[in-house]
Amino acid sequence: MQYCTARALLANDDVLVLLHIGAEQTGIAVGNSALPEVALTLSIGSQKTAREYFKHAPPSMLELENAIVTVEDEITRARSLMPTGASLVTIDPTIRKIAILSGMAAEQVMCLPIEAMERTFDQLAQVSLGRPASLDKLPADNGFAATLLILREFMHHLQFTNITALHADRRIASI
């Protein structure tokens, strides 16, 4: 359903890779028509990853590193689905929040470059190493940290240079 919403919002025929990081799993839908040609569900999600790997808030560096190993392994399952030149998109509100925290203006369509996302992840890493969280504006929620980690690993391992974060009007999203 989110793929169809993203397709309608973008109104083009580019190949899209829709990324949805849910609480218990991550969904990927790929295609260049009204309906996705292929979809895959990964067994990583914001709450699941936080629950299984993060025992501290914020997570320790060791907890982040242990989560990365599992997330990387799961993401590699999607590698064969990624067409060359595809655009990575999402409707996830948490990824929109990451884009805003990474310096992007809050707009209907926001493009988050990997470099900006990486700077935000570096802030999380610094907090995990002991930097006072009050110096950053990152949410203290481990689900947020897991979403940021999953996004980072997805973009790195599947070689996306940016992600387009869309704001879907509730009326459109419910179609």
Phi, psi and omega in degrees: 000318179294327177300313180298322178296312180299317180299317180293320181292324182275333176048051173219176181248023175296156174286124181251143167243109179270128179247127175230111178266100180272183181293317185249343180207165179243131179253143177229132175229135185232137175172176176227022176230189185299327178245149179293147178277331181210148177222152181215141175248127178258145183272047173228141178207169185298309182285321179298313180296316179298315182295319185279334188240335186257107178263346179241157175233111359288162180297149177285166178298320178297320177296318176299314181297319179294321178295321181302320181302312180293316181298315178302313181301317182290319181295326181298339176298335184270351186306316184290345180274347189275107177285147177299135175081008180288153177261130178272127181226159176207159173242003183298125178298326180291324177290325173299320178296319176300317179299316180295315178295338178272003175103004179278144176288140179288103180227173179300318178236120182237134178253116181257109178288151181301326181297318180291318178297321180297322177298321178292319176296322177299324176298316178299316179299319179295320177295321179294338178269000175117355177298135180302128181299335181294343178280346180245165179255016180287140176299145180277009183278127180292335174295321176297314179301319180293319178298315178299317179296314180297315178301313181302310182293323178299311182294317181295307188285336178255008170059049173263131181273346177199167175227137177265119180259119184258145172260112182265124174297139182304326181294321179288316185296336184272357181291000000 
